[in-house]
């Protein structure tokens, strides 16, 4: 870790969401463009200037326009909220500023979130303790319900070996601050569930989660796989990002929701082959141009032959005069085609479906799935 820069690598989804949430906070709360502070690397890591922690206002209006809350640290934990209100006015910012001086030391116990041996110096810890933050430092140094109450009972439910087997593990000073920003990166759906797109690349996560939010606010799409599929298409069309196989195989949506009296966490991912198709520029542009959710779903389901069958039926109906359509043909068009531009020119629409099928078959035929 350089003196003025910290390099962060993707880890478990909570840590990743915390990093992305922190970057959102810089933009939306601190009014600092993330490009001035952070740099995304091709290896999936992100580099952040350490002196940013000395410049933060450490406050925001994210939760209320009427009453300022304690930065994004309050998260969803009443324990954090109640405790920090006691130390907020002149103590917690001192802790945040000390993060600009964090170091890695071999004899430090690794953090259970980032796996790094990050710590504050003995002098810095003593100084914070003298400010009355001893219990605070002890409390946030081990992962428990105060970091996020909904995760306390769910420690064994995380995939890919991201979590230690023990229910309590060390949390380094940096992670203790980053993960409390995680809620800023979540997108809340109408059913009150919240989702986050996780991946082995901070650059991919940064953009995909922004697209998920934009698409949901614009389209109000509730189906997670459709949101993910459309977001990957946006990524392809706007950024032309080339993802490695490891990244494509590990893009997942983390969903938090309430079921009765219990908090649940579920994970959803698209097959590697499907993501590969959506990252093809020609295929992505055509799906976007078609604009029909049912066509996207055929791609997501791997039902490519049905795209061809769909196009053939549309083509046959399009050859007829509209006055000659039968009852079933009218019902088919009204039910299966939602976009006015497609209804207005069925022949053109069918040609796009034929082209989409051909592009997918060509992609598959090149053996790109091996």
KOLDOTOR-225231 format. One record per residue (C-alpha): residue in one letter; residue number from 1; x, y, z. Coordinates in Angstrom, 1 decimal, padded with zeros to 4 digits. Layout:
! KOLDOTOR-225231
+------+-------+--------+--------+--------+
| dopa | sevex |     xx |     yy |     zz |
+------+-------+--------+--------+--------+
|    A |   NUM |      X |      Y |      Z |
...
+------+-------+--------+--------+--------+
END
This chain:
! KOLDOTOR-225231
+------+-------+--------+--------+--------+
| dopa | sevex |     xx |     yy |     zz |
+------+-------+--------+--------+--------+
|    X |     1 |  000.0 |  000.0 |  000.0 |
|    X |     2 |  001.6 |  003.2 | -001.2 |
|    X |     3 |  001.9 |  006.1 |  001.2 |
|    X |     4 | -000.8 |  008.1 | -000.6 |
|    X |     5 | -002.9 |  005.5 | -002.4 |
|    X |     6 | -004.7 |  002.4 | -001.2 |
|    X |     7 | -005.5 | -000.3 | -003.7 |
|    X |     8 | -008.7 | -002.3 | -003.1 |
|    X |     9 | -009.5 | -005.6 | -004.6 |
|    X |    10 | -013.0 | -007.1 | -004.9 |
|    X |    11 | -014.0 | -009.5 | -002.2 |
|    X |    12 | -017.4 | -010.5 | -000.7 |
|    X |    13 | -020.5 | -008.7 | -001.9 |
|    X |    14 | -021.0 | -006.7 |  001.3 |
|    X |    15 | -017.4 | -005.3 |  001.1 |
|    X |    16 | -017.9 | -004.6 | -002.6 |
|    X |    17 | -021.2 | -002.8 | -002.0 |
|    X |    18 | -019.5 | -000.8 |  000.7 |
|    X |    19 | -016.7 |  000.4 | -001.7 |
|    X |    20 | -019.2 |  001.3 | -004.4 |
|    X |    21 | -021.5 |  003.0 | -001.9 |
|    X |    22 | -018.5 |  005.0 | -000.7 |
|    X |    23 | -017.8 |  006.2 | -004.2 |
|    X |    24 | -021.4 |  007.1 | -004.6 |
|    X |    25 | -021.2 |  009.1 | -001.4 |
|    X |    26 | -018.2 |  011.0 | -002.8 |
|    X |    27 | -020.2 |  012.0 | -005.8 |
|    X |    28 | -023.6 |  012.7 | -004.4 |
|    X |    29 | -022.8 |  013.9 | -000.9 |
|    X |    30 | -019.3 |  015.2 | -000.9 |
|    X |    31 | -019.7 |  016.6 | -004.5 |
|    X |    32 | -016.3 |  015.1 | -005.4 |
|    X |    33 | -016.2 |  013.4 | -008.8 |
|    X |    34 | -015.0 |  009.9 | -008.3 |
|    X |    35 | -012.4 |  010.4 | -011.0 |
|    X |    36 | -010.6 |  012.9 | -008.8 |
|    X |    37 | -010.2 |  010.3 | -006.0 |
|    X |    38 | -010.4 |  006.8 | -007.5 |
|    X |    39 | -009.0 |  005.0 | -010.5 |
|    X |    40 | -010.4 |  001.8 | -011.8 |
|    X |    41 | -007.9 | -000.8 | -013.0 |
|    X |    42 | -008.2 | -003.5 | -015.6 |
|    X |    43 | -007.4 | -006.1 | -013.0 |
|    X |    44 | -010.7 | -005.3 | -011.2 |
|    X |    45 | -009.1 | -003.3 | -008.4 |
|    X |    46 | -009.7 |  000.4 | -007.6 |
|    X |    47 | -007.1 |  002.8 | -006.3 |
|    X |    48 | -008.3 |  005.5 | -003.8 |
|    X |    49 | -006.3 |  008.5 | -002.6 |
|    X |    50 | -005.9 |  008.1 |  001.1 |
|    X |    51 | -006.0 |  011.8 |  001.8 |
|    X |    52 | -009.7 |  011.9 |  000.8 |
|    X |    53 | -010.5 |  010.8 |  004.4 |
|    X |    54 | -009.1 |  014.1 |  005.7 |
|    X |    55 | -011.4 |  016.1 |  003.5 |
|    X |    56 | -014.7 |  014.4 |  004.0 |
|    X |    57 | -017.5 |  016.4 |  005.6 |
|    X |    58 | -018.8 |  013.0 |  007.1 |
|    X |    59 | -022.4 |  014.1 |  007.0 |
|    X |    60 | -025.2 |  013.9 |  004.5 |
|    X |    61 | -028.9 |  014.3 |  003.9 |
|    X |    62 | -029.4 |  010.9 |  002.3 |
|    X |    63 | -032.0 |  009.8 |  004.9 |
|    X |    64 | -033.9 |  013.0 |  005.4 |
|    X |    65 | -034.2 |  016.4 |  003.9 |
|    X |    66 | -035.2 |  017.9 |  007.2 |
|    X |    67 | -032.7 |  016.5 |  009.6 |
|    X |    68 | -029.1 |  015.7 |  009.0 |
|    X |    69 | -028.0 |  012.1 |  009.8 |
|    X |    70 | -024.6 |  010.7 |  010.7 |
|    X |    71 | -023.0 |  010.1 |  007.3 |
|    X |    72 | -024.1 |  006.9 |  005.7 |
|    X |    73 | -022.7 |  004.9 |  008.6 |
|    X |    74 | -026.2 |  004.7 |  010.2 |
|    X |    75 | -027.2 |  002.2 |  007.5 |
|    X |    76 | -030.0 |  000.1 |  008.7 |
|    X |    77 | -028.7 | -000.7 |  012.2 |
|    X |    78 | -030.3 |  001.0 |  015.1 |
|    X |    79 | -027.4 |  000.1 |  017.2 |
|    X |    80 | -025.0 |  002.1 |  015.0 |
|    X |    81 | -027.5 |  005.0 |  014.8 |
|    X |    82 | -028.1 |  005.2 |  018.6 |
|    X |    83 | -024.4 |  004.9 |  019.5 |
|    X |    84 | -023.0 |  007.3 |  017.0 |
|    X |    85 | -025.4 |  010.0 |  017.8 |
|    X |    86 | -023.7 |  010.1 |  021.2 |
|    X |    87 | -020.2 |  010.5 |  019.7 |
|    X |    88 | -021.0 |  012.3 |  016.5 |
|    X |    89 | -020.5 |  016.0 |  017.1 |
|    X |    90 | -016.8 |  016.0 |  017.6 |
|    X |    91 | -015.5 |  012.5 |  017.7 |
|    X |    92 | -016.5 |  010.3 |  014.8 |
|    X |    93 | -014.9 |  012.6 |  012.2 |
|    X |    94 | -011.6 |  012.2 |  014.0 |
|    X |    95 | -011.8 |  008.4 |  013.4 |
|    X |    96 | -012.5 |  008.9 |  009.7 |
|    X |    97 | -009.6 |  011.3 |  009.3 |
|    X |    98 | -007.3 |  008.7 |  010.8 |
|    X |    99 | -008.1 |  006.3 |  007.9 |
|    X |   100 | -005.7 |  008.5 |  005.8 |
|    X |   101 | -002.9 |  007.0 |  007.8 |
|    X |   102 | -003.8 |  003.3 |  007.8 |
|    X |   103 | -001.0 |  000.8 |  007.2 |
|    X |   104 | -000.4 | -002.9 |  006.5 |
|    X |   105 |  001.6 | -004.8 |  009.0 |
|    X |   106 |  002.5 | -008.5 |  008.9 |
|    X |   107 |  001.8 | -009.3 |  012.5 |
|    X |   108 | -001.8 | -007.9 |  012.3 |
|    X |   109 | -004.7 | -010.4 |  012.1 |
|    X |   110 | -006.2 | -010.4 |  008.6 |
|    X |   111 | -009.5 | -008.7 |  008.1 |
|    X |   112 | -012.4 | -011.1 |  007.4 |
|    X |   113 | -013.8 | -008.8 |  004.7 |
|    X |   114 | -010.8 | -007.6 |  002.7 |
|    X |   115 | -008.3 | -010.2 |  003.9 |
|    X |   116 | -005.7 | -007.4 |  004.3 |
|    X |   117 | -003.6 | -006.8 |  007.5 |
|    X |   118 | -004.7 | -003.2 |  007.7 |
|    X |   119 | -004.5 | -001.4 |  011.0 |
|    X |   120 | -004.1 |  002.0 |  012.7 |
|    X |   121 | -000.9 |  002.9 |  014.5 |
|    X |   122 | -000.7 |  002.5 |  018.3 |
|    X |   123 | -000.4 |  006.3 |  018.6 |
|    X |   124 | -003.5 |  006.9 |  016.5 |
|    X |   125 | -005.5 |  004.3 |  018.5 |
|    X |   126 | -004.4 |  005.9 |  021.8 |
|    X |   127 | -005.4 |  009.3 |  020.5 |
|    X |   128 | -008.8 |  008.1 |  019.5 |
|    X |   129 | -009.3 |  006.3 |  022.8 |
|    X |   130 | -008.4 |  009.6 |  024.6 |
|    X |   131 | -011.3 |  011.1 |  022.7 |
|    X |   132 | -013.7 |  008.6 |  024.2 |
|    X |   133 | -013.8 |  006.2 |  021.3 |
|    X |   134 | -012.4 |  003.1 |  023.0 |
|    X |   135 | -015.7 |  001.2 |  023.1 |
|    X |   136 | -016.5 |  002.3 |  019.6 |
|    X |   137 | -013.2 |  001.0 |  018.2 |
|    X |   138 | -013.6 | -002.3 |  020.1 |
|    X |   139 | -017.2 | -002.7 |  018.9 |
|    X |   140 | -016.5 | -002.2 |  015.2 |
|    X |   141 | -013.4 | -004.4 |  015.2 |
|    X |   142 | -015.4 | -007.6 |  015.1 |
|    X |   143 | -018.1 | -008.4 |  012.7 |
|    X |   144 | -021.5 | -008.7 |  014.4 |
|    X |   145 | -025.1 | -007.5 |  014.3 |
|    X |   146 | -024.1 | -003.8 |  014.6 |
|    X |   147 | -022.5 | -003.8 |  011.1 |
|    X |   148 | -025.7 | -005.0 |  009.5 |
|    X |   149 | -028.4 | -006.7 |  011.6 |
|    X |   150 | -029.9 | -008.5 |  008.6 |
|    X |   151 | -026.6 | -010.4 |  008.0 |
|    X |   152 | -026.0 | -011.6 |  011.5 |
|    X |   153 | -028.1 | -014.8 |  011.1 |
|    X |   154 | -027.0 | -015.3 |  007.5 |
|    X |   155 | -023.3 | -015.9 |  007.8 |
|    X |   156 | -023.4 | -019.3 |  006.2 |
|    X |   157 | -025.4 | -018.2 |  003.2 |
|    X |   158 | -022.7 | -016.5 |  001.2 |
|    X |   159 | -021.3 | -018.1 | -002.0 |
|    X |   160 | -017.8 | -018.6 | -003.4 |
|    X |   161 | -016.1 | -019.0 |  000.0 |
|    X |   162 | -016.4 | -015.3 |  000.6 |
|    X |   163 | -017.0 | -015.7 |  004.4 |
|    X |   164 | -015.1 | -017.2 |  007.2 |
|    X |   165 | -016.7 | -020.2 |  009.0 |
|    X |   166 | -016.8 | -018.4 |  012.3 |
|    X |   167 | -019.7 | -016.1 |  013.1 |
|    X |   168 | -017.3 | -013.3 |  014.3 |
|    X |   169 | -014.2 | -012.2 |  012.6 |
|    X |   170 | -011.9 | -009.2 |  012.7 |
|    X |   171 | -012.9 | -006.1 |  010.7 |
|    X |   172 | -010.1 | -003.7 |  009.8 |
|    X |   173 | -010.5 |  000.0 |  010.4 |
|    X |   174 | -011.0 |  000.7 |  006.7 |
|    X |   175 | -013.7 | -002.0 |  006.1 |
|    X |   176 | -015.5 | -000.9 |  009.3 |
|    X |   177 | -016.0 |  002.5 |  007.5 |
|    X |   178 | -016.6 |  001.2 |  004.0 |
|    X |   179 | -019.2 | -001.4 |  004.6 |
|    X |   180 | -021.5 |  001.0 |  006.4 |
|    X |   181 | -021.9 |  002.8 |  003.0 |
|    X |   182 | -023.2 | -000.4 |  001.4 |
|    X |   183 | -026.8 |  000.7 |  001.4 |
|    X |   184 | -026.0 |  003.6 | -000.9 |
|    X |   185 | -025.2 |  001.1 | -003.7 |
|    X |   186 | -028.5 | -000.9 | -003.3 |
|    X |   187 | -031.5 | -000.4 | -005.6 |
|    X |   188 | -034.8 | -000.6 | -003.8 |
|    X |   189 | -037.6 | -002.2 | -005.8 |
|    X |   190 | -041.3 | -001.5 | -005.3 |
|    X |   191 | -041.7 | -004.7 | -003.1 |
|    X |   192 | -039.1 | -003.2 | -000.7 |
|    X |   193 | -036.5 | -005.7 | -001.7 |
|    X |   194 | -033.0 | -004.3 | -002.5 |
|    X |   195 | -030.5 | -005.5 | -005.0 |
|    X |   196 | -026.8 | -005.1 | -005.8 |
|    X |   197 | -024.9 | -006.4 | -008.8 |
|    X |   198 | -021.7 | -008.1 | -007.6 |
|    X |   199 | -018.7 | -008.9 | -009.8 |
|    X |   200 | -015.0 | -009.5 | -009.6 |
|    X |   201 | -014.3 | -006.0 | -010.9 |
|    X |   202 | -015.1 | -002.6 | -009.2 |
|    X |   203 | -015.3 | -000.9 | -012.6 |
|    X |   204 | -018.0 | -003.4 | -013.8 |
|    X |   205 | -019.9 | -003.1 | -010.5 |
|    X |   206 | -019.7 |  000.7 | -010.6 |
|    X |   207 | -021.3 |  000.9 | -014.0 |
|    X |   208 | -023.7 | -002.0 | -013.8 |
|    X |   209 | -025.3 | -000.8 | -010.6 |
|    X |   210 | -025.7 |  002.7 | -012.0 |
|    X |   211 | -027.4 |  001.2 | -015.1 |
|    X |   212 | -029.7 | -001.0 | -012.9 |
|    X |   213 | -030.8 |  002.1 | -011.0 |
|    X |   214 | -031.3 |  004.1 | -014.2 |
|    X |   215 | -033.2 |  001.4 | -016.0 |
|    X |   216 | -035.4 |  000.6 | -013.0 |
|    X |   217 | -036.3 |  004.3 | -012.5 |
|    X |   218 | -037.1 |  004.6 | -016.2 |
|    X |   219 | -038.8 |  001.3 | -016.9 |
|    X |   220 | -040.0 |  000.1 | -013.5 |
|    X |   221 | -039.0 | -003.4 | -014.4 |
|    X |   222 | -039.3 | -005.7 | -011.4 |
|    X |   223 | -037.8 | -009.0 | -012.8 |
|    X |   224 | -034.2 | -009.2 | -011.6 |
|    X |   225 | -032.9 | -011.1 | -014.6 |
|    X |   226 | -034.4 | -008.6 | -017.0 |
|    X |   227 | -032.8 | -005.7 | -015.1 |
|    X |   228 | -029.5 | -007.5 | -015.2 |
|    X |   229 | -029.8 | -008.4 | -018.8 |
|    X |   230 | -030.7 | -004.8 | -019.8 |
|    X |   231 | -027.9 | -003.4 | -017.7 |
|    X |   232 | -025.3 | -005.6 | -019.4 |
|    X |   233 | -026.6 | -004.4 | -022.7 |
|    X |   234 | -026.2 | -000.8 | -021.5 |
|    X |   235 | -022.6 | -001.6 | -020.5 |
|    X |   236 | -021.9 | -003.1 | -023.9 |
|    X |   237 | -023.4 | -000.1 | -025.9 |
|    X |   238 | -022.1 |  002.7 | -023.8 |
|    X |   239 | -018.6 |  001.5 | -022.6 |
|    X |   240 | -017.6 | -001.3 | -024.9 |
|    X |   241 | -016.0 | -003.0 | -022.0 |
|    X |   242 | -014.3 | -006.3 | -022.7 |
|    X |   243 | -014.9 | -008.7 | -019.7 |
|    X |   244 | -012.7 | -011.7 | -019.0 |
|    X |   245 | -014.2 | -015.1 | -018.6 |
|    X |   246 | -013.7 | -015.1 | -014.8 |
|    X |   247 | -015.7 | -011.8 | -014.5 |
|    X |   248 | -018.5 | -013.0 | -016.8 |
|    X |   249 | -018.9 | -016.2 | -014.8 |
|    X |   250 | -019.2 | -014.4 | -011.5 |
|    X |   251 | -021.6 | -011.5 | -012.2 |
|    X |   252 | -024.5 | -012.0 | -009.8 |
|    X |   253 | -027.3 | -010.1 | -008.2 |
|    X |   254 | -027.6 | -010.1 | -004.5 |
|    X |   255 | -031.2 | -009.6 | -003.3 |
|    X |   256 | -032.2 | -008.7 |  000.2 |
|    X |   257 | -035.9 | -009.0 |  001.2 |
|    X |   258 | -038.2 | -009.6 |  004.1 |
|    X |   259 | -040.3 | -012.8 |  004.4 |
|    X |   260 | -042.6 | -012.7 |  007.4 |
|    X |   261 | -040.4 | -011.9 |  010.4 |
|    X |   262 | -037.2 | -013.0 |  008.7 |
|    X |   263 | -034.6 | -011.2 |  006.5 |
|    X |   264 | -033.6 | -013.2 |  003.5 |
|    X |   265 | -030.6 | -012.9 |  001.1 |
|    X |   266 | -030.6 | -014.6 | -002.3 |
|    X |   267 | -028.2 | -014.7 | -005.2 |
|    X |   268 | -029.1 | -014.7 | -008.9 |
|    X |   269 | -026.7 | -015.0 | -011.9 |
|    X |   270 | -027.0 | -015.4 | -015.7 |
|    X |   271 | -025.2 | -018.2 | -017.4 |
|    X |   272 | -021.8 | -017.3 | -018.8 |
|    X |   273 | -022.9 | -018.1 | -022.3 |
|    X |   274 | -025.9 | -015.6 | -022.0 |
|    X |   275 | -023.6 | -012.8 | -020.7 |
|    X |   276 | -021.2 | -013.5 | -023.6 |
|    X |   277 | -024.1 | -012.9 | -026.1 |
|    X |   278 | -025.2 | -009.7 | -024.4 |
|    X |   279 | -021.7 | -008.4 | -024.5 |
|    X |   280 | -021.6 | -008.8 | -028.3 |
|    X |   281 | -022.0 | -005.3 | -029.7 |
|    X |   282 | -024.1 | -006.3 | -032.7 |
|    X |   283 | -026.4 | -008.5 | -030.6 |
|    X |   284 | -026.8 | -005.9 | -027.9 |
|    X |   285 | -027.6 | -003.1 | -030.4 |
|    X |   286 | -030.2 | -005.3 | -032.1 |
|    X |   287 | -031.9 | -006.3 | -028.8 |
|    X |   288 | -031.9 | -002.7 | -027.7 |
|    X |   289 | -033.4 | -001.6 | -031.1 |
|    X |   290 | -036.1 | -004.3 | -031.0 |
|    X |   291 | -037.0 | -003.1 | -027.5 |
|    X |   292 | -039.4 | -006.0 | -026.7 |
|    X |   293 | -039.0 | -007.6 | -023.2 |
|    X |   294 | -040.3 | -011.0 | -024.5 |
|    X |   295 | -037.5 | -011.1 | -027.1 |
|    X |   296 | -034.9 | -010.3 | -024.4 |
|    X |   297 | -036.4 | -013.1 | -022.3 |
|    X |   298 | -036.0 | -015.6 | -025.1 |
|    X |   299 | -032.3 | -014.7 | -025.2 |
|    X |   300 | -032.0 | -015.0 | -021.4 |
|    X |   301 | -033.8 | -018.3 | -021.5 |
|    X |   302 | -031.6 | -019.6 | -024.3 |
|    X |   303 | -034.7 | -020.2 | -026.5 |
|    X |   304 | -033.0 | -019.1 | -029.6 |
|    X |   305 | -035.1 | -021.2 | -032.0 |
|    X |   306 | -038.2 | -019.6 | -030.7 |
|    X |   307 | -036.9 | -016.2 | -031.8 |
|    X |   308 | -036.9 | -017.6 | -035.4 |
|    X |   309 | -040.4 | -019.1 | -034.9 |
|    X |   310 | -041.6 | -015.8 | -033.5 |
|    X |   311 | -040.2 | -013.9 | -036.5 |
|    X |   312 | -041.8 | -016.3 | -039.0 |
|    X |   313 | -045.2 | -015.9 | -037.5 |
|    X |   314 | -044.9 | -012.1 | -037.4 |
|    X |   315 | -043.7 | -012.1 | -041.0 |
|    X |   316 | -046.7 | -014.2 | -042.2 |
|    X |   317 | -049.1 | -011.9 | -040.5 |
|    X |   318 | -047.3 | -008.9 | -041.8 |
|    X |   319 | -047.8 | -010.0 | -045.4 |
|    X |   320 | -051.6 | -009.8 | -045.0 |
|    X |   321 | -053.7 | -006.8 | -045.1 |
|    X |   322 | -054.6 | -005.8 | -041.6 |
|    X |   323 | -058.3 | -006.0 | -042.4 |
|    X |   324 | -057.8 | -009.7 | -043.3 |
|    X |   325 | -056.3 | -010.7 | -039.9 |
|    X |   326 | -058.2 | -013.3 | -038.0 |
|    X |   327 | -059.1 | -013.2 | -034.3 |
|    X |   328 | -056.0 | -015.3 | -033.3 |
|    X |   329 | -053.7 | -013.1 | -035.4 |
|    X |   330 | -055.0 | -009.9 | -033.8 |
|    X |   331 | -054.6 | -011.4 | -030.3 |
|    X |   332 | -051.1 | -012.6 | -031.1 |
|    X |   333 | -049.9 | -009.1 | -032.3 |
|    X |   334 | -051.6 | -007.3 | -029.4 |
|    X |   335 | -050.2 | -009.7 | -026.8 |
|    X |   336 | -046.8 | -010.4 | -028.1 |
|    X |   337 | -045.8 | -006.9 | -029.5 |
|    X |   338 | -045.8 | -004.0 | -027.1 |
|    X |   339 | -043.8 | -001.3 | -029.1 |
|    X |   340 | -045.8 |  000.8 | -031.5 |
|    X |   341 | -042.9 |  001.0 | -033.9 |
|    X |   342 | -042.9 | -002.8 | -034.2 |
|    X |   343 | -046.7 | -003.0 | -034.6 |
|    X |   344 | -046.5 | -000.4 | -037.3 |
|    X |   345 | -044.1 | -002.3 | -039.5 |
|    X |   346 | -044.3 | -006.0 | -038.9 |
|    X |   347 | -042.1 | -007.0 | -041.9 |
|    X |   348 | -039.3 | -004.8 | -040.6 |
|    X |   349 | -039.8 | -006.2 | -037.1 |
|    X |   350 | -039.7 | -009.8 | -038.3 |
|    X |   351 | -036.4 | -009.0 | -040.3 |
|    X |   352 | -034.8 | -007.9 | -037.0 |
|    X |   353 | -035.8 | -011.1 | -035.3 |
|    X |   354 | -034.4 | -013.1 | -038.2 |
|    X |   355 | -031.1 | -011.1 | -038.0 |
|    X |   356 | -031.0 | -011.6 | -034.2 |
|    X |   357 | -031.3 | -015.3 | -034.6 |
|    X |   358 | -028.6 | -015.4 | -037.2 |
|    X |   359 | -026.2 | -013.4 | -035.1 |
|    X |   360 | -026.7 | -015.7 | -032.1 |
|    X |   361 | -026.3 | -018.8 | -034.2 |
|    X |   362 | -023.1 | -017.3 | -035.7 |
|    X |   363 | -021.8 | -016.5 | -032.3 |
|    X |   364 | -022.5 | -020.1 | -031.1 |
|    X |   365 | -021.1 | -021.6 | -034.3 |
|    X |   366 | -017.8 | -019.9 | -033.7 |
|    X |   367 | -017.3 | -022.1 | -030.6 |
|    X |   368 | -017.0 | -019.1 | -028.3 |
|    X |   369 | -018.6 | -021.0 | -025.5 |
|    X |   370 | -015.6 | -023.3 | -025.1 |
+------+-------+--------+--------+--------+
END
